[in-house]
Amino acid sequence: MKSAIPEAGVPISPPAAGNGGDRQEVSLHGEILLRLRDYVVEGNIPEGARVPERQLCEMLGISRTPLREALKVLAAEGLIELLPNRGARVRRLSPRDLEELFDVMAGLESLAGRLACEIITDEEIVAIERLHYEMYGHYLHRDMHGYFQTNQQIHESIVAAARNEALKATYANFAGRIRRVRYSANFARKRQRWAEAMREHEAILDALRRRAASELSDILFQHLRNKRAAAIDHLAEGPDSGLETTPQND
C-alpha cells in the first residue's frame, strides 16, 4: 500500500507573508486535507478506531488546529465521526450500509452516464480517454494509489459532464461516505476485482465514445453493483484484510 503521507515527518510549508498569503493558506489547507483523506481511505487507520491526532500532527508537521479543521471536512464527507470531547474515529459501515449506499451510487452514476451522453463534448471525451490510459498505466505497474485517484477522476468527470448540479452535489455527498470501502474492495480475495474493474472501464469508455446512453447507464449501474459485491466480500474477510498486499493480476 502506498500512502500519501511519508513515514518521517515532513512539515508542510506554512503560507508566506504577502498579498498571496490568503491563497497560500487555502492551498495549505487543501494539501493537509488531501493527505489526510488519502491516509484514511487507504486503510492506515482500522474501521472504528480512534484517529491518532498526535501521531498525524507529527507525520504532517502541523499543529492540532489545522488537523482538526481537516477532520471536520472528512466528517462532513462521511469518512470519520467526530466524538464529543473525545476526538474522532473512522466510520464503520455494516454490510447493510454498504448495500444501501452502493445502490444509491449505482443509480446516481447510471443517471449521470445517461445524461452525459446527451451533451458531452468531444473535448471532454478526449480528457476522459487520457485519464483512462493513465489509470491503465497505474494498473500495469500495480500502483493502487495512483490507480484509485485517477479512477475517481474518471467517475467524477462523467458526473460533471451530465451538467446537473443537483446530481453532482448528491453524488459528492454519497461518494465521500464510501470512498474508503471503494478503495479497499479492489483487494477482495474471492474475486479478481481489480482486473474485473479494469475490463469494466474499457466498456465504459467504449460506450461513452459512442454516446450510447442506455448502454453506458446499464454498464455503470452493474459496475457499482460488482463493486458492492466485492466490498461486502472484503468486509467478510476481516477488518482491513489484504490492504498490505498487492492485488494479483489475472
GUFI-849751 format. One record per atom (N, C-alpha, C, O): x, z, y; residue in one letter; atom name. Coordinates in pm, whole numbers, always signed. Layout:
GUFI-849751
xx zz yy torpa sepa
X Z Y A CA
...
This chain:
GUFI-849751
xx zz yy torpa sepa
+85 +0 -119 M N
+0 +0 +0 M CA
+88 +0 +123 M C
+185 +75 +131 M O
+54 -81 +217 K N
+132 -94 +339 K CA
+56 -32 +453 K C
-49 -82 +493 K O
+107 +78 +508 S N
+39 +146 +617 S CA
+87 +92 +750 S C
+200 +46 +763 S O
+0 +99 +848 A N
+36 +56 +983 A CA
+116 +162 +1056 A C
+169 +137 +1165 A O
+127 +282 +998 I N
+199 +391 +1062 I CA
+329 +415 +987 I C
+327 +436 +866 I O
+445 +413 +1056 P N
+572 +435 +989 P CA
+584 +577 +939 P C
+521 +668 +992 P O
+668 +597 +835 E N
+686 +732 +781 E CA
+752 +822 +884 E C
+710 +936 +903 E O
+853 +772 +950 A N
+920 +851 +1053 A CA
+843 +837 +1183 A C
+790 +730 +1214 A O
+838 +945 +1259 G N
+764 +941 +1383 G CA
+825 +845 +1483 G C
+940 +861 +1523 G O
+751 +746 +1523 V N
+795 +651 +1626 V CA
+696 +664 +1741 V C
+587 +609 +1736 V O
+735 +736 +1846 P N
+641 +760 +1956 P CA
+590 +631 +2016 P C
+664 +533 +2030 P O
+462 +631 +2049 I N
+403 +518 +2120 I CA
+435 +537 +2267 I C
+405 +642 +2324 I O
+495 +436 +2327 S N
+542 +449 +2465 S CA
+426 +480 +2559 S C
+323 +414 +2553 S O
+442 +580 +2646 P N
+338 +611 +2744 P CA
+330 +504 +2849 P C
+426 +430 +2870 P O
+214 +493 +2916 P N
+199 +391 +3020 P CA
+292 +417 +3138 P C
+310 +531 +3180 P O
+350 +309 +3190 A N
+439 +323 +3304 A CA
+357 +339 +3431 A C
+242 +297 +3439 A O
+419 +400 +3530 A N
+351 +418 +3658 A CA
+342 +285 +3730 A C
+421 +194 +3704 A O
+246 +273 +3821 G N
+234 +149 +3897 G CA
+93 +95 +3890 G C
+3 +158 +3834 G O
+76 -22 +3947 N N
-57 -81 +3953 N CA
-114 -114 +3815 N C
-235 -115 +3796 N O
-25 -142 +3720 G N
-73 -177 +3586 G CA
-94 -57 +3498 G C
-118 -71 +3378 G O
-86 +63 +3555 G N
-97 +184 +3475 G CA
-228 +196 +3399 G C
-229 +234 +3282 G O
-340 +164 +3466 D N
-470 +175 +3401 D CA
-481 +81 +3282 D C
-531 +119 +3176 D O
-434 -44 +3301 R N
-440 -140 +3192 R CA
-352 -96 +3076 R C
-390 -110 +2959 R O
-233 -42 +3107 Q N
-143 +2 +3001 Q CA
-199 +123 +2928 Q C
-178 +139 +2808 Q O
-271 +209 +3001 E N
-332 +325 +2938 E CA
-438 +280 +2838 E C
-449 +336 +2729 E O
-517 +179 +2875 V N
-616 +124 +2782 V CA
-547 +64 +2662 V C
-593 +80 +2549 V O
-433 -5 +2686 S N
-357 -65 +2576 S CA
-303 +42 +2482 S C
-304 +25 +2360 S O
-255 +153 +2540 L N
-203 +265 +2461 L CA
-313 +322 +2373 L C
-291 +348 +2255 L O
-431 +343 +2430 H N
-544 +396 +2354 H CA
-579 +301 +2240 H C
-608 +344 +2128 H O
-577 +172 +2268 G N
-609 +73 +2166 G CA
-509 +74 +2053 G C
-547 +58 +1937 G O
-382 +91 +2085 E N
-278 +93 +1981 E CA
-293 +216 +1892 E C
-280 +207 +1770 E O
-320 +331 +1954 I N
-342 +453 +1875 I CA
-461 +436 +1782 I C
-455 +470 +1664 I O
-569 +381 +1838 L N
-691 +362 +1760 L CA
-667 +266 +1644 L C
-712 +292 +1533 L O
-597 +156 +1669 L N
-570 +58 +1565 L CA
-490 +119 +1451 L C
-523 +101 +1335 L O
-384 +191 +1485 R N
-300 +251 +1380 R CA
-375 +358 +1302 R C
-364 +367 +1179 R O
-452 +438 +1374 L N
-526 +544 +1307 L CA
-634 +487 +1217 L C
-655 +535 +1105 L O
-704 +385 +1265 R N
-809 +323 +1184 R CA
-749 +264 +1056 R C
-803 +284 +947 R O
-637 +192 +1069 D N
-571 +136 +950 D CA
-530 +245 +852 D C
-543 +229 +731 D O
-481 +355 +906 Y N
-434 +466 +822 Y CA
-548 +523 +738 Y C
-530 +553 +620 Y O
-665 +537 +798 V N
-781 +590 +726 V CA
-836 +485 +630 V C
-864 +515 +514 V O
-851 +362 +678 V N
-908 +255 +595 V CA
-826 +232 +469 V C
-882 +207 +363 V O
-694 +241 +480 E N
-607 +210 +368 E CA
-589 +327 +272 E C
-500 +325 +186 E O
-672 +430 +287 G N
-678 +535 +186 G CA
-569 +641 +191 G C
-544 +708 +91 G O
-504 +656 +306 N N
-397 +757 +315 N CA
-451 +899 +320 N C
-377 +994 +294 N O
-579 +915 +352 I N
-644 +1046 +350 I CA
-760 +1036 +252 I C
-844 +948 +268 I O
-768 +1121 +150 P N
-875 +1112 +50 P CA
-1013 +1129 +111 P C
-1029 +1194 +214 P O
-1113 +1070 +46 E N
-1251 +1088 +89 E CA
-1288 +1235 +90 E C
-1257 +1308 -4 E O
-1355 +1278 +195 G N
-1397 +1417 +206 G CA
-1290 +1512 +253 G C
-1319 +1629 +280 G O
-1164 +1464 +265 A N
-1054 +1552 +305 A CA
-1048 +1566 +457 A C
-1091 +1478 +531 A O
-995 +1679 +502 R N
-977 +1703 +645 R CA
-871 +1610 +701 R C
-774 +1577 +633 R O
-890 +1567 +823 V N
-791 +1484 +891 V CA
-677 +1573 +938 V C
-701 +1666 +1016 V O
-553 +1548 +894 P N
-439 +1635 +931 P CA
-389 +1603 +1072 P C
-297 +1524 +1089 P O
-450 +1665 +1171 E N
-422 +1629 +1310 E CA
-275 +1652 +1347 E C
-214 +1567 +1413 E O
-219 +1764 +1306 R N
-80 +1792 +1345 R CA
+15 +1687 +1285 R C
+105 +1638 +1354 R O
-6 +1653 +1158 Q N
+78 +1553 +1093 Q CA
+65 +1417 +1161 Q C
+165 +1348 +1181 Q O
-58 +1379 +1196 L N
-78 +1250 +1260 L CA
-16 +1246 +1399 L C
+38 +1143 +1441 L O
-24 +1357 +1472 C N
+40 +1363 +1603 C CA
+190 +1342 +1591 C C
+250 +1271 +1672 C O
+250 +1403 +1490 E N
+394 +1387 +1469 E CA
+428 +1244 +1430 E C
+526 +1188 +1479 E O
+348 +1184 +1343 M N
+373 +1048 +1298 M CA
+359 +946 +1410 M C
+435 +850 +1418 M O
+261 +969 +1497 L N
+235 +876 +1606 L CA
+315 +908 +1732 L C
+326 +826 +1822 L O
+370 +1029 +1737 G N
+444 +1069 +1856 G CA
+356 +1090 +1976 G C
+393 +1056 +2089 G O
+236 +1148 +1952 I N
+141 +1170 +2061 I CA
+92 +1314 +2058 I C
+122 +1389 +1965 I O
+18 +1353 +2162 S N
-39 +1487 +2169 S CA
-177 +1488 +2104 S C
-228 +1384 +2063 S O
-238 +1605 +2096 R N
-370 +1618 +2034 R CA
-480 +1545 +2114 R C
-575 +1493 +2055 R O
-467 +1541 +2246 T N
-575 +1484 +2328 T CA
-601 +1337 +2297 T C
-715 +1302 +2267 T O
-500 +1247 +2302 P N
-529 +1106 +2268 P CA
-570 +1088 +2123 P C
-648 +998 +2091 P O
-518 +1173 +2033 L N
-559 +1163 +1893 L CA
-707 +1194 +1879 L C
-780 +1122 +1810 L O
-752 +1299 +1944 R N
-892 +1338 +1932 R CA
-984 +1235 +1998 R C
-1097 +1216 +1952 R O
-938 +1169 +2103 E N
-1017 +1062 +2163 E CA
-1034 +948 +2063 E C
-1142 +889 +2053 E O
-927 +916 +1990 A N
-935 +810 +1889 A CA
-1025 +852 +1773 A C
-1098 +770 +1718 A O
-1021 +979 +1736 L N
-1105 +1029 +1628 L CA
-1254 +1019 +1664 L C
-1338 +994 +1578 L O
-1285 +1038 +1791 K N
-1424 +1024 +1836 K CA
-1473 +881 +1813 K C
-1588 +860 +1774 K O
-1387 +784 +1838 V N
-1425 +643 +1816 V CA
-1446 +617 +1668 V C
-1543 +551 +1630 V O
-1356 +669 +1583 L N
-1371 +649 +1438 L CA
-1497 +718 +1386 L C
-1559 +670 +1291 L O
-1534 +828 +1448 A N
-1658 +897 +1409 A CA
-1778 +811 +1446 A C
-1874 +800 +1370 A O
-1773 +749 +1564 A N
-1882 +661 +1606 A CA
-1892 +539 +1516 A C
-2001 +486 +1495 A O
-1778 +495 +1462 E N
-1778 +381 +1369 E CA
-1825 +419 +1230 E C
-1859 +332 +1150 E O
-1827 +550 +1201 G N
-1873 +595 +1071 G CA
-1764 +618 +968 G C
-1794 +646 +851 G O
-1638 +606 +1008 L N
-1528 +627 +914 L CA
-1502 +775 +885 L C
-1466 +812 +774 L O
-1522 +858 +986 I N
-1497 +1001 +970 I CA
-1616 +1080 +1025 I C
-1704 +1024 +1090 I O
-1617 +1210 +997 E N
-1718 +1300 +1050 E CA
-1648 +1408 +1132 E C
-1548 +1464 +1088 E O
-1700 +1436 +1250 L N
-1647 +1545 +1332 L CA
-1714 +1675 +1291 L C
-1837 +1681 +1279 L O
-1634 +1778 +1269 L N
-1685 +1908 +1228 L CA
-1676 +2004 +1345 L C
-1568 +2020 +1401 L O
-1785 +2068 +1383 P N
-1783 +2160 +1498 P CA
-1675 +2266 +1485 P C
-1677 +2348 +1393 P O
-1580 +2264 +1578 N N
-1470 +2363 +1583 N CA
-1383 +2362 +1459 N C
-1308 +2458 +1436 N O
-1391 +2255 +1377 R N
-1310 +2252 +1255 R CA
-1242 +2115 +1233 R C
-1203 +2082 +1122 R O
-1229 +2039 +1340 G N
-1160 +1912 +1328 G CA
-1248 +1801 +1275 G C
-1363 +1787 +1317 G O
-1194 +1722 +1183 A N
-1268 +1607 +1130 A CA
-1232 +1587 +983 A C
-1129 +1636 +936 A O
-1317 +1514 +912 R N
-1289 +1479 +773 R CA
-1333 +1336 +747 R C
-1420 +1282 +816 R O
-1273 +1274 +646 V N
-1307 +1138 +609 V CA
-1446 +1139 +545 V C
-1474 +1219 +456 V O
-1532 +1048 +591 R N
-1669 +1042 +539 R CA
-1669 +1002 +392 R C
-1599 +909 +352 R O
-1748 +1072 +314 R N
-1764 +1042 +172 R CA
-1896 +967 +151 R C
-2000 +1011 +199 R O
-1890 +857 +80 L N
-2009 +777 +53 L CA
-2044 +784 -95 L C
-1957 +770 -181 L O
-2171 +805 -126 S N
-2218 +810 -264 S CA
-2245 +667 -313 S C
-2252 +575 -231 S O
-2260 +647 -444 P N
-2296 +514 -493 P CA
-2424 +461 -428 P C
-2433 +341 -399 P O
-2522 +549 -404 R N
-2646 +505 -339 R CA
-2620 +462 -195 R C
-2676 +363 -149 R O
-2534 +537 -125 D N
-2496 +498 +11 D CA
-2436 +357 +11 D C
-2470 +274 +95 D O
-2347 +332 -85 L N
-2282 +202 -92 L CA
-2382 +90 -119 L C
-2376 -15 -56 L O
-2473 +114 -211 E N
-2574 +12 -241 E CA
-2653 -24 -117 E C
-2674 -142 -88 E O
-2698 +77 -45 E N
-2781 +51 +73 E CA
-2703 -17 +185 E C
-2751 -112 +246 E O
-2582 +33 +211 L N
-2503 -23 +321 L CA
-2460 -166 +292 L C
-2466 -252 +380 L O
-2416 -193 +169 F N
-2373 -329 +136 F CA
-2491 -426 +136 F C
-2475 -543 +171 F O
-2609 -379 +97 D N
-2725 -467 +101 D CA
-2761 -505 +245 D C
-2796 -619 +273 D O
-2751 -407 +336 V N
-2777 -437 +477 V CA
-2672 -535 +530 V C
-2705 -631 +599 V O
-2544 -511 +496 M N
-2437 -600 +540 M CA
-2455 -740 +483 M C
-2428 -839 +551 M O
-2500 -748 +356 A N
-2521 -878 +294 A CA
-2629 -955 +370 A C
-2616 -1076 +393 A O
-2736 -886 +408 G N
-2842 -950 +485 G CA
-2794 -996 +622 G C
-2830 -1105 +667 G O
-2714 -913 +688 L N
-2663 -948 +821 L CA
-2569 -1068 +815 L C
-2578 -1159 +897 L O
-2476 -1067 +718 E N
-2381 -1177 +709 E CA
-2450 -1306 +664 E C
-2413 -1415 +708 E O
-2550 -1293 +578 S N
-2626 -1409 +535 S CA
-2696 -1474 +654 S C
-2693 -1597 +669 S O
-2759 -1392 +738 L N
-2825 -1443 +857 L CA
-2725 -1504 +954 L C
-2750 -1610 +1012 L O
-2610 -1437 +971 A N
-2507 -1488 +1062 A CA
-2458 -1625 +1017 A C
-2439 -1714 +1100 A O
-2439 -1642 +887 G N
-2393 -1771 +837 G CA
-2495 -1881 +863 G C
-2458 -1992 +901 G O
-2622 -1851 +842 R N
-2728 -1950 +865 R CA
-2733 -1989 +1014 R C
-2739 -2108 +1046 R O
-2730 -1891 +1103 L N
-2737 -1919 +1246 L CA
-2612 -1991 +1295 L C
-2619 -2082 +1378 L O
-2496 -1950 +1242 A N
-2370 -2010 +1286 A CA
-2366 -2159 +1254 A C
-2317 -2238 +1335 A O
-2418 -2199 +1140 C N
-2416 -2340 +1101 C CA
-2495 -2427 +1198 C C
-2469 -2547 +1209 C O
-2590 -2369 +1268 E N
-2673 -2446 +1361 E CA
-2601 -2477 +1491 E C
-2630 -2577 +1556 E O
-2504 -2389 +1531 I N
-2447 -2405 +1666 I CA
-2295 -2392 +1671 I C
-2237 -2403 +1779 I O
-2229 -2369 +1560 I N
-2084 -2351 +1563 I CA
-2014 -2478 +1609 I C
-2057 -2588 +1575 I O
-1908 -2463 +1687 T N
-1834 -2578 +1738 T CA
-1723 -2618 +1641 T C
-1683 -2541 +1554 T O
-1676 -2741 +1657 D N
-1563 -2787 +1575 D CA
-1441 -2698 +1597 D C
-1368 -2668 +1503 D O
-1420 -2656 +1720 E N
-1304 -2571 +1753 E CA
-1313 -2437 +1681 E C
-1212 -2384 +1634 E O
-1432 -2382 +1673 E N
-1449 -2254 +1603 E CA
-1424 -2269 +1453 E C
-1367 -2181 +1390 E O
-1467 -2381 +1397 I N
-1441 -2404 +1255 I CA
-1291 -2417 +1230 I C
-1240 -2362 +1132 I O
-1221 -2488 +1318 V N
-1075 -2503 +1304 V CA
-1008 -2366 +1312 V C
-915 -2338 +1236 V O
-1054 -2281 +1403 A N
-995 -2146 +1416 A CA
-1018 -2065 +1289 A C
-928 -1993 +1246 A O
-1135 -2076 +1230 I N
-1164 -2004 +1106 I CA
-1081 -2060 +991 I C
-1037 -1986 +903 I O
-1059 -2191 +990 E N
-972 -2253 +889 E CA
-831 -2195 +896 E C
-770 -2163 +795 E O
-781 -2183 +1020 R N
-645 -2126 +1037 R CA
-639 -1984 +982 R C
-544 -1947 +913 R O
-742 -1905 +1013 L N
-745 -1769 +960 L CA
-751 -1769 +807 L C
-688 -1686 +742 L O
-826 -1863 +751 H N
-839 -1871 +606 H CA
-703 -1895 +541 H C
-667 -1828 +444 H O
-626 -1991 +594 Y N
-497 -2021 +534 Y CA
-395 -1910 +559 Y C
-306 -1887 +478 Y O
-410 -1843 +671 E N
-325 -1725 +696 E CA
-357 -1616 +593 E C
-267 -1552 +538 E O
-486 -1595 +568 M N
-528 -1496 +468 M CA
-476 -1533 +329 M C
-433 -1447 +253 M O
-482 -1663 +297 Y N
-433 -1708 +167 Y CA
-284 -1680 +152 Y C
-237 -1645 +44 Y O
-209 -1696 +261 G N
-66 -1663 +257 G CA
-44 -1517 +227 G C
+45 -1482 +149 G O
-123 -1430 +288 H N
-112 -1286 +258 H CA
-147 -1259 +112 H C
-84 -1176 +47 H O
-246 -1330 +62 Y N
-286 -1313 -78 Y CA
-171 -1351 -172 Y C
-142 -1279 -267 Y O
-106 -1465 -145 L N
+4 -1510 -230 L CA
+121 -1412 -227 L C
+192 -1397 -327 L O
+142 -1346 -114 H N
+252 -1251 -100 H CA
+211 -1109 -138 H C
+289 -1015 -122 H O
+87 -1093 -188 R N
+35 -963 -230 R CA
+40 -862 -116 R C
+67 -744 -137 R O
+13 -909 +4 D N
+12 -823 +124 D CA
-133 -786 +155 D C
-202 -857 +228 D O
-178 -675 +99 M N
-318 -636 +117 M CA
-349 -601 +262 M C
-458 -630 +310 M O
-255 -539 +331 H N
-277 -502 +471 H CA
-306 -627 +555 H C
-407 -633 +626 H O
-218 -726 +547 G N
-236 -848 +623 G CA
-359 -925 +579 G C
-431 -980 +662 G O
-382 -928 +448 Y N
-499 -998 +394 Y CA
-627 -939 +450 Y C
-715 -1012 +496 Y O
-638 -808 +446 F N
-762 -744 +488 F CA
-788 -764 +637 F C
-901 -789 +678 F O
-683 -752 +718 Q N
-700 -769 +862 Q CA
-752 -910 +893 Q C
-843 -927 +974 Q O
-693 -1011 +828 T N
-734 -1149 +852 T CA
-873 -1175 +795 T C
-953 -1246 +855 T O
-900 -1117 +681 N N
-1031 -1130 +618 N CA
-1141 -1081 +712 N C
-1244 -1146 +728 N O
-1119 -966 +772 Q N
-1219 -911 +864 Q CA
-1237 -1000 +987 Q C
-1347 -1012 +1039 Q O
-1129 -1062 +1032 Q N
-1140 -1154 +1146 Q CA
-1227 -1274 +1111 Q C
-1302 -1323 +1196 Q O
-1218 -1322 +987 I N
-1299 -1436 +945 I CA
-1448 -1399 +948 I C
-1530 -1472 +1004 I O
-1481 -1285 +887 H N
-1621 -1242 +885 H CA
-1673 -1219 +1026 H C
-1786 -1257 +1058 H O
-1591 -1157 +1111 E N
-1633 -1132 +1249 E CA
-1649 -1262 +1327 E C
-1735 -1272 +1414 E O
-1565 -1363 +1296 S N
-1575 -1492 +1365 S CA
-1704 -1564 +1330 S C
-1764 -1629 +1416 S O
-1747 -1553 +1204 I N
-1872 -1615 +1164 I CA
-1989 -1547 +1234 I C
-2082 -1613 +1280 I O
-1985 -1414 +1242 V N
-2090 -1341 +1313 V CA
-2091 -1379 +1460 V C
-2198 -1400 +1518 V O
-1974 -1389 +1521 A N
-1966 -1426 +1663 A CA
-2021 -1566 +1687 A C
-2083 -1593 +1790 A O
-1998 -1657 +1590 A N
-2044 -1795 +1604 A CA
-2196 -1807 +1596 A C
-2252 -1911 +1632 A O
-2263 -1701 +1550 A N
-2409 -1704 +1544 A CA
-2472 -1692 +1682 A C
-2590 -1724 +1699 A O
-2394 -1646 +1783 R N
-2441 -1635 +1921 R CA
-2566 -1546 +1933 R C
-2661 -1579 +2004 R O
-2564 -1433 +1862 N N
-2678 -1342 +1866 N CA
-2624 -1202 +1890 N C
-2569 -1140 +1799 N O
-2640 -1152 +2011 E N
-2580 -1024 +2049 E CA
-2640 -906 +1971 E C
-2568 -812 +1937 E O
-2770 -910 +1943 A N
-2832 -802 +1866 A CA
-2774 -798 +1725 A C
-2745 -690 +1673 A O
-2758 -913 +1665 L N
-2697 -922 +1532 L CA
-2553 -874 +1535 L C
-2510 -799 +1447 L O
-2479 -915 +1636 K N
-2338 -877 +1649 K CA
-2323 -725 +1662 K C
-2235 -667 +1599 K O
-2406 -662 +1743 A N
-2399 -517 +1763 A CA
-2437 -441 +1636 A C
-2372 -343 +1600 A O
-2541 -488 +1568 T N
-2583 -423 +1444 T CA
-2476 -437 +1337 T C
-2447 -343 +1264 T O
-2417 -555 +1329 Y N
-2311 -580 +1232 Y CA
-2191 -487 +1256 Y C
-2139 -427 +1162 Y O
-2150 -475 +1382 A N
-2035 -389 +1415 A CA
-2062 -244 +1376 A C
-1972 -175 +1330 A O
-2184 -199 +1394 N N
-2221 -62 +1360 N CA
-2207 -35 +1211 N C
-2151 +67 +1170 N O
-2258 -127 +1130 F N
-2253 -107 +986 F CA
-2114 -138 +928 F C
-2072 -76 +830 F O
-2044 -234 +988 A N
-1912 -272 +937 A CA
-1815 -155 +938 A C
-1737 -138 +845 A O
-1820 -75 +1045 G N
-1730 +40 +1053 G CA
-1754 +141 +943 G C
-1660 +205 +896 G O
-1878 +156 +903 R N
-1914 +258 +804 R CA
-1863 +224 +664 R C
-1843 +313 +582 R O
-1843 +93 +635 I N
-1796 +57 +501 I CA
-1658 -8 +503 I C
-1614 -62 +402 I O
-1589 -4 +618 R N
-1459 -71 +627 R CA
-1361 -16 +524 R C
-1290 -93 +459 R O
-1356 +115 +508 R N
-1262 +176 +415 R CA
-1290 +134 +271 R C
-1199 +95 +198 R O
-1418 +141 +230 V N
-1451 +108 +92 V CA
-1443 -43 +69 V C
-1416 -86 -43 V O
-1465 -122 +173 R N
-1450 -267 +161 R CA
-1304 -302 +132 R C
-1275 -395 +57 R O
-1213 -227 +190 Y N
-1070 -245 +163 Y CA
-1036 -204 +20 Y C
-973 -280 -54 Y O
-1078 -84 -19 S N
-1038 -31 -149 S CA
-1103 -104 -266 S C
-1051 -100 -377 S O
-1217 -171 -243 A N
-1285 -243 -351 A CA
-1196 -351 -412 A C
-1216 -388 -528 A O
-1099 -402 -336 N N
-1010 -504 -389 N CA
-920 -451 -500 N C
-856 -530 -571 N O
-914 -319 -516 F N
-829 -258 -618 F CA
-906 -221 -745 F C
-848 -162 -836 F O
-1033 -254 -752 A N
-1114 -218 -870 A CA
-1049 -275 -996 A C
-1016 -393 -1001 A O
-1030 -191 -1096 R N
-958 -231 -1217 R CA
-1044 -308 -1316 R C
-990 -384 -1397 R O
-1176 -292 -1310 K N
-1263 -356 -1408 K CA
-1278 -506 -1383 K C
-1324 -579 -1471 K O
-1239 -551 -1266 R N
-1255 -693 -1235 R CA
-1142 -736 -1143 R C
-1088 -655 -1067 R O
-1106 -862 -1150 Q N
-1001 -914 -1063 Q CA
-1062 -946 -927 Q C
-1074 -1062 -888 Q O
-1101 -841 -855 R N
-1180 -861 -733 R CA
-1105 -938 -625 R C
-1164 -1020 -555 R O
-974 -912 -612 W N
-901 -978 -504 W CA
-900 -1130 -525 W C
-926 -1206 -432 W O
-871 -1173 -648 A N
-872 -1317 -678 A CA
-1014 -1373 -667 A C
-1033 -1484 -617 A O
-1112 -1297 -713 E N
-1252 -1339 -705 E CA
-1294 -1359 -559 E C
-1360 -1458 -526 E O
-1254 -1265 -472 A N
-1289 -1275 -330 A CA
-1224 -1398 -266 A C
-1284 -1463 -181 A O
-1101 -1428 -306 M N
-1032 -1544 -251 M CA
-1105 -1673 -286 M C
-1118 -1763 -203 M O
-1153 -1681 -410 R N
-1229 -1800 -452 R CA
-1360 -1811 -373 R C
-1402 -1920 -334 R O
-1424 -1697 -351 E N
-1549 -1698 -273 E CA
-1524 -1745 -130 E C
-1608 -1814 -72 E O
-1410 -1708 -74 H N
-1379 -1750 +63 H CA
-1353 -1900 +70 H C
-1379 -1962 +173 H O
-1303 -1959 -37 E N
-1289 -2105 -41 E CA
-1427 -2170 -30 E C
-1445 -2268 +43 E O
-1524 -2114 -101 A N
-1661 -2167 -97 A CA
-1724 -2145 +40 A C
-1798 -2230 +89 A O
-1696 -2030 +101 I N
-1748 -2001 +236 I CA
-1697 -2105 +335 I C
-1774 -2159 +414 I O
-1567 -2132 +330 L N
-1509 -2228 +424 L CA
-1565 -2369 +400 L C
-1594 -2441 +495 L O
-1581 -2407 +275 D N
-1633 -2540 +243 D CA
-1776 -2557 +298 D C
-1807 -2660 +359 D O
-1861 -2457 +277 A N
-1999 -2466 +327 A CA
-2002 -2465 +479 A C
-2085 -2534 +540 A O
-1914 -2388 +541 L N
-1909 -2382 +687 L CA
-1867 -2517 +745 L C
-1923 -2562 +845 L O
-1768 -2580 +684 R N
-1723 -2712 +731 R CA
-1838 -2813 +728 R C
-1850 -2897 +818 R O
-1922 -2804 +626 R N
-2033 -2898 +611 R CA
-2157 -2853 +688 R C
-2258 -2923 +692 R O
-2146 -2735 +749 R N
-2260 -2676 +820 R CA
-2384 -2668 +730 R C
-2496 -2694 +772 R O
-2358 -2632 +606 A N
-2466 -2620 +506 A CA
-2526 -2481 +518 A C
-2484 -2388 +449 A O
-2624 -2465 +605 A N
-2677 -2334 +644 A CA
-2730 -2253 +526 A C
-2689 -2138 +507 A O
-2818 -2310 +447 S N
-2878 -2235 +335 S CA
-2773 -2199 +232 S C
-2773 -2088 +178 S O
-2683 -2293 +204 E N
-2577 -2268 +106 E CA
-2483 -2157 +153 E C
-2451 -2067 +76 E O
-2440 -2164 +277 L N
-2350 -2060 +329 L CA
-2419 -1925 +330 L C
-2357 -1823 +299 L O
-2547 -1923 +367 S N
-2623 -1799 +368 S CA
-2624 -1735 +229 S C
-2602 -1614 +216 S O
-2649 -1814 +126 D N
-2652 -1763 -11 D CA
-2514 -1716 -57 D C
-2502 -1612 -122 D O
-2411 -1793 -22 I N
-2274 -1757 -63 I CA
-2234 -1623 -1 I C
-2177 -1538 -69 I O
-2262 -1606 +128 L N
-2225 -1481 +196 L CA
-2301 -1362 +138 L C
-2245 -1254 +122 L O
-2429 -1382 +108 F N
-2507 -1273 +50 F CA
-2447 -1232 -84 F C
-2430 -1112 -110 F O
-2415 -1329 -170 Q N
-2359 -1297 -301 Q CA
-2219 -1239 -288 Q C
-2179 -1153 -367 Q O
-2144 -1286 -189 H N
-2009 -1233 -162 H CA
-2014 -1083 -137 H C
-1933 -1007 -190 H O
-2110 -1041 -57 L N
-2124 -898 -29 L CA
-2178 -823 -149 L C
-2141 -707 -171 L O
-2265 -884 -227 R N
-2315 -821 -349 R CA
-2201 -798 -449 R C
-2193 -694 -514 R O
-2113 -897 -461 N N
-1998 -883 -550 N CA
-1904 -774 -501 N C
-1848 -697 -580 N O
-1886 -767 -370 K N
-1802 -661 -312 K CA
-1865 -525 -337 K C
-1794 -428 -364 K O
-1997 -517 -328 R N
-2067 -392 -355 R CA
-2042 -346 -498 R C
-2012 -229 -522 R O
-2053 -438 -594 A N
-2030 -403 -734 A CA
-1887 -353 -755 A C
-1864 -256 -827 A O
-1790 -420 -693 A N
-1651 -379 -705 A CA
-1628 -242 -642 A C
-1552 -161 -694 A O
-1694 -217 -528 A N
-1679 -89 -460 A CA
-1733 +25 -546 A C
-1672 +132 -555 A O
-1848 +2 -610 I N
-1906 +105 -695 I CA
-1820 +127 -819 I C
-1803 +240 -864 I O
-1765 +18 -876 D N
-1673 +30 -989 D CA
-1552 +113 -951 D C
-1508 +202 -1025 D O
-1498 +83 -833 H N
-1378 +154 -788 H CA
-1408 +301 -764 H C
-1325 +387 -796 H O
-1525 +331 -709 L N
-1563 +470 -687 L CA
-1573 +545 -819 L C
-1535 +662 -827 L O
-1623 +478 -922 A N
-1637 +542 -1053 A CA
-1502 +567 -1120 A C
-1491 +653 -1207 A O
-1401 +491 -1079 E N
-1268 +506 -1139 E CA
-1197 +631 -1090 E C
-1094 +670 -1146 E O
-1249 +694 -986 G N
-1188 +816 -935 G CA
-1150 +800 -790 G C
-1137 +689 -741 G O
-1133 +914 -721 P N
-1102 +910 -578 P CA
-972 +837 -549 P C
-866 +872 -600 P O
-985 +731 -465 D N
-868 +654 -418 D CA
-789 +596 -533 D C
-668 +573 -518 D O
-854 +571 -648 S N
-785 +513 -763 S CA
-728 +378 -730 S C
-796 +292 -673 S O
-601 +359 -767 G N
-539 +229 -755 G CA
-488 +193 -617 G C
-432 +85 -599 G O
-505 +281 -517 L N
-463 +244 -383 L CA
-312 +237 -369 L C
-261 +176 -274 L O
-240 +298 -460 E N
-95 +294 -451 E CA
-37 +182 -535 E C
+86 +167 -540 E O
-120 +102 -601 T N
-68 -4 -685 T CA
-103 -139 -625 T C
-195 -151 -544 T O
-28 -240 -666 T N
-54 -374 -621 T CA
-154 -440 -711 T C
-133 -442 -833 T O
-264 -495 -658 P N
-362 -559 -742 P CA
-298 -675 -818 P C
-206 -739 -767 P O
-346 -702 -939 Q N
-291 -807 -1020 Q CA
-363 -937 -993 Q C
-484 -939 -970 Q O
-289 -1045 -996 N N
-349 -1177 -983 N CA
-404 -1219 -1117 N C
-367 -1163 -1220 N O
-494 -1321 -1117 D N
-545 -1368 -1245 D CA
-466 -1488 -1294 D C
-496 -1542 -1401 D O
